[in-house]
Structures are given as structure tokens and as C-alpha cells.
Amino acid sequence: MPKDERKLSGTLQDNAEAMKETIGHSPDVQFRPFHVGGMSWQAMIVYIDGLVDKKTINEQVMKPLMHAGPPSVGEFARKRRQRESRKPFNLRFFPSEI
């Protein structure tokens, strides 16, 4: 299977290694693993150093995820289920000439 058609594995480490092989081992590409707060979920943020503001990554992305507890993750899942259960928007209710 070509490198760009690989499927994700069950482990974060294997997926990170596959990404490194695919994009190359550039020192500019940063891989930052972390745990989602209050849970055993592992996550990783990947970014190109110099193209992002590290302070923003830390404060706006990683910190909220690392400090998120089960209630906020559960709330996210509840809202997602609500969105998915909504019926698709139907255009036939609008006049054909506007």
C-alpha cells in the first residue's frame, strides 16, 4: 500500500510514526502528545514550528483539552448526537423564484 494510503492504527505512537515516515523527519514538524484531562484518552497535536504561535496552541488548544473532564466531553458527544439526529434541510419549502 502506498504511504499516502495507509490506514490509522489503534495506537497513537504507531500513527505518529506513520506520519513521520510520510512527511519526513523534519525538525520543523512538531508532535506533541498529551492526555485528555480526567480520562485515559491519548491525543496528539501536530504542527509546523514557525507557522503557528506556540502560546496559542498551548492556551487555546492543549490547555482546554488537558483540563477537560468527562462532563465537557459528554456534553460534546450529546450535542453531536443532537446534530446528527436532525433531519436534513429541505429546499422544496422555498419558492423557486426569489
C-alpha positions in Angstrom: 0.0 0.0 0.0 1.5 3.4 -0.9 2.5 5.6 2.1 -0.2 8.1 1.5 -3.0 5.5 1.6 -2.2 3.9 5.0 -5.0 3.5 7.4 -4.8 4.6 11.0 -3.7 2.0 13.6 -5.0 1.5 17.0 -2.1 3.3 18.8 -1.2 6.9 18.8 2.5 6.1 18.7 2.1 4.0 15.5 0.1 6.7 13.9 2.7 9.3 14.8 5.5 7.1 13.3 3.5 6.6 10.1 3.0 10.4 9.8 6.7 11.0 10.4 7.6 8.4 7.6 5.1 10.0 5.3 6.0 13.7 5.7 9.7 13.1 6.6 11.5 13.6 9.8 11.7 17.4 9.6 12.6 19.2 12.8 10.0 21.8 12.0 7.2 19.4 12.3 6.3 19.1 16.0 4.5 16.2 17.5 3.1 16.9 21.0 1.3 14.0 22.7 -0.9 14.6 25.7 -3.8 13.1 27.7 -7.2 14.5 27.6 -7.9 15.6 31.1 -9.6 13.3 33.6 -9.6 10.4 31.1 -7.2 7.9 29.7 -7.6 9.2 26.1 -4.4 10.0 24.4 -4.2 12.8 21.9 -1.5 14.4 19.8 -1.3 17.8 18.2 0.9 18.1 15.1 2.0 21.5 13.8 4.8 23.1 11.8 7.1 25.2 14.1 7.3 28.8 12.9 3.8 28.7 11.2 1.9 28.7 14.4 2.0 30.6 17.7 3.1 28.2 20.4 1.4 30.2 23.1 -1.9 30.0 21.2 -1.5 26.2 20.7 -0.9 25.8 24.5 -3.6 28.1 25.8 -6.4 27.7 23.2 -6.0 24.1 22.1 -4.0 21.9 24.5 -4.9 23.5 27.9 -8.7 23.2 27.4 -8.3 19.6 26.3 -5.9 18.6 29.0 -8.2 20.2 31.7 -11.4 19.0 30.2 -13.2 16.4 32.3 -15.8 13.8 31.5 -18.7 16.2 31.7 -17.5 18.5 29.0 -16.6 15.5 26.7 -20.0 14.1 27.5 -21.6 17.4 26.6 -19.7 17.4 23.3 -21.0 13.9 22.5 -24.6 14.9 23.4 -24.5 17.9 21.1 -23.0 15.8 18.3 -25.8 13.3 18.6 -28.4 16.1 18.5 -26.8 17.5 15.3 -26.7 14.1 13.7 -30.3 13.3 14.6 -31.7 16.5 12.9 -33.4 16.0 9.6 -31.6 17.3 6.6 -32.6 20.8 5.3 -35.2 20.5 2.5 -35.1 23.2 -0.1 -38.5 22.4 -1.5 -40.2 24.6 1.1 -38.7 27.7 -0.6 -40.2 29.3 -3.7 -38.3 28.5 -6.9 -38.2 32.2 -7.7 -36.7 34.6 -5.3 
